[in-house]
Amino acid sequence: MLIDTHVHLNADQFEEDVDEVIERARESGVQEMVVVGFDTKTINIAMKLVEKYDFLYAAVGWHPVDAVDCDDEKLAWIEELAAHPKVVAIGETGLDYHWDKSPRDVQKEVFRKQIALAKKVGLPVIIHDREAHEDIVEVLREEKAEEIGGIMHCFQGDIEMAEACLDMNFYISFGGPVTFKNAKLPKEVAKTIPRDRLLVETDAPFLAPHPYRGKRNEPAYVKLVAEQLAELRGESYEETAALTTENARRLFKI
């Protein structure tokens, strides 16, 4: 059995067939999923989904790309939702230097506020990092994020960054990119992560693993990620599935 720790079943790409997607995931051995909301629309859909399915959980936060749209009222709403028994994390939040919608100083401010919020409500924080490795680590250190910990989602950093994040009480999660044939760095990093800090995810509908690269991702494909990690780490698939599931349950308290 597996837990997909990061999936966007609330994305437009699943609007027509989300129930069938969920059923395929369950049939493939995905026991539970964490649906990540990152703006008003996706948070509302995530909350509806977790009310409908007892094996779905939610994370609520504000994406760095849209940081310019996040105000104190929205953060107060996220804090209110954090009290819901099926909300298990704050995020995804972080920094994204690939797109140019939100200025970097605004991203950092919203990121810092969500770390503080996570500490206030006692939930782990899910970190989005795109082309911002050094600043991510700097903000996490300055905000003492180790007090709450969380997940480095779809980790793309190097071994040194992974060690810095591990030292700050974070888990390292791998998605589809670790299966890509040219993904030398993620494969090397995956071999080094301690057994008790390893997680799997899909980030569906994005970043589909090989051999579905370029197509719509689904939570059922998290099995391909776990199989790749098992091969890289010299473990059986069953062993990797069991330890990543145990790690997710510990982190999310589910």
MOVEN-V791902 format. One record per residue. N is the residue number from 1. PHI is phi in degrees with one decimal (* if undefined). Layout:
BEGIN
n = {N & N}
phi = {PHI & PHI}
END
This chain:
BEGIN
n = {1 & 2 & 3 & 4 & 5 & 6 & 7 & 8 & 9 & 10 & 11 & 12 & 13 & 14 & 15 & 16 & 17 & 18 & 19 & 20 & 21 & 22 & 23 & 24 & 25 & 26 & 27 & 28 & 29 & 30 & 31 & 32 & 33 & 34 & 35 & 36 & 37 & 38 & 39 & 40 & 41 & 42 & 43 & 44 & 45 & 46 & 47 & 48 & 49 & 50 & 51 & 52 & 53 & 54 & 55 & 56 & 57 & 58 & 59 & 60 & 61 & 62 & 63 & 64 & 65 & 66 & 67 & 68 & 69 & 70 & 71 & 72 & 73 & 74 & 75 & 76 & 77 & 78 & 79 & 80 & 81 & 82 & 83 & 84 & 85 & 86 & 87 & 88 & 89 & 90 & 91 & 92 & 93 & 94 & 95 & 96 & 97 & 98 & 99 & 100 & 101 & 102 & 103 & 104 & 105 & 106 & 107 & 108 & 109 & 110 & 111 & 112 & 113 & 114 & 115 & 116 & 117 & 118 & 119 & 120 & 121 & 122 & 123 & 124 & 125 & 126 & 127 & 128 & 129 & 130 & 131 & 132 & 133 & 134 & 135 & 136 & 137 & 138 & 139 & 140 & 141 & 142 & 143 & 144 & 145 & 146 & 147 & 148 & 149 & 150 & 151 & 152 & 153 & 154 & 155 & 156 & 157 & 158 & 159 & 160 & 161 & 162 & 163 & 164 & 165 & 166 & 167 & 168 & 169 & 170 & 171 & 172 & 173 & 174 & 175 & 176 & 177 & 178 & 179 & 180 & 181 & 182 & 183 & 184 & 185 & 186 & 187 & 188 & 189 & 190 & 191 & 192 & 193 & 194 & 195 & 196 & 197 & 198 & 199 & 200 & 201 & 202 & 203 & 204 & 205 & 206 & 207 & 208 & 209 & 210 & 211 & 212 & 213 & 214 & 215 & 216 & 217 & 218 & 219 & 220 & 221 & 222 & 223 & 224 & 225 & 226 & 227 & 228 & 229 & 230 & 231 & 232 & 233 & 234 & 235 & 236 & 237 & 238 & 239 & 240 & 241 & 242 & 243 & 244 & 245 & 246 & 247 & 248 & 249 & 250 & 251 & 252 & 253 & 254}
phi = {* & -130.5 & -121.4 & -83.7 & -84.1 & -159.2 & -143.0 & -109.4 & -65.4 & -89.5 & -79.5 & -58.1 & -63.8 & -107.4 & -59.1 & -86.0 & -143.0 & -59.8 & -66.0 & -68.4 & -62.0 & -63.3 & -64.4 & -62.9 & -63.1 & -63.7 & -66.1 & -86.1 & 105.7 & -81.7 & -78.8 & -142.5 & -141.1 & -107.8 & -89.1 & -98.9 & -99.3 & -134.0 & -159.8 & -57.2 & -63.0 & -71.3 & -66.2 & -61.4 & -68.0 & -58.9 & -66.0 & -65.7 & -65.4 & -72.0 & -74.0 & -81.7 & -117.2 & -72.8 & -98.7 & -103.8 & -128.3 & -124.2 & -118.2 & -127.9 & -171.4 & -128.4 & -70.9 & -61.4 & -58.4 & -104.6 & -58.0 & -62.9 & -93.9 & -98.5 & -121.2 & -64.0 & -65.1 & -67.7 & -65.2 & -65.2 & -65.3 & -61.2 & -61.4 & -63.5 & -65.5 & -60.9 & -79.0 & -65.4 & -62.4 & -102.3 & -89.7 & -115.0 & -162.4 & -103.0 & 135.4 & -92.6 & -134.7 & 147.1 & -136.6 & -134.1 & -98.3 & -82.4 & -89.9 & -124.8 & -80.2 & -112.6 & -57.0 & -62.5 & -67.8 & -69.2 & -56.4 & -62.8 & -62.9 & -67.2 & -60.1 & -60.9 & -64.4 & -75.3 & -64.0 & -61.5 & -63.2 & -59.5 & -64.7 & -63.7 & -92.7 & 74.6 & -119.3 & -65.9 & -115.0 & -99.9 & -102.5 & -99.8 & -134.3 & -130.0 & 57.4 & -140.4 & -53.6 & -63.9 & -69.3 & -59.3 & -62.3 & -61.3 & -65.2 & -58.5 & -67.3 & -64.3 & -89.7 & 52.3 & -65.2 & -61.9 & -65.1 & -120.0 & 68.7 & 156.2 & -127.6 & -88.2 & -75.1 & 45.4 & -61.8 & -127.3 & -81.2 & -94.8 & -63.6 & -61.6 & -66.7 & -58.4 & -63.9 & -62.9 & -71.0 & -59.9 & -64.3 & -98.9 & 75.1 & -103.6 & -92.5 & -110.9 & -111.7 & -116.5 & -123.5 & -50.0 & -56.6 & -67.7 & -91.3 & -67.5 & -62.4 & -95.6 & -87.5 & -64.4 & -65.6 & -56.6 & -65.4 & -66.0 & -64.3 & -58.0 & -69.2 & -98.6 & -73.1 & -56.7 & -56.4 & -87.6 & -128.0 & -98.2 & -134.4 & -123.5 & -156.4 & -114.3 & 61.9 & -56.6 & -88.8 & -95.7 & 55.0 & -60.4 & -73.6 & -59.8 & -97.0 & -100.8 & -51.3 & 92.4 & -102.0 & -66.1 & -80.7 & -137.3 & -60.4 & -59.7 & -77.6 & -61.9 & -61.4 & -66.4 & -66.6 & -62.9 & -63.2 & -64.7 & -62.5 & -59.9 & -64.0 & -62.8 & -93.9 & 69.1 & -116.5 & -76.6 & -58.7 & -60.7 & -65.9 & -65.2 & -61.1 & -66.4 & -72.7 & -69.1 & -67.0 & -60.2 & -63.2 & -63.8 & -63.0 & -64.1 & -64.5 & -87.1 & 58.0 & -119.8}
END
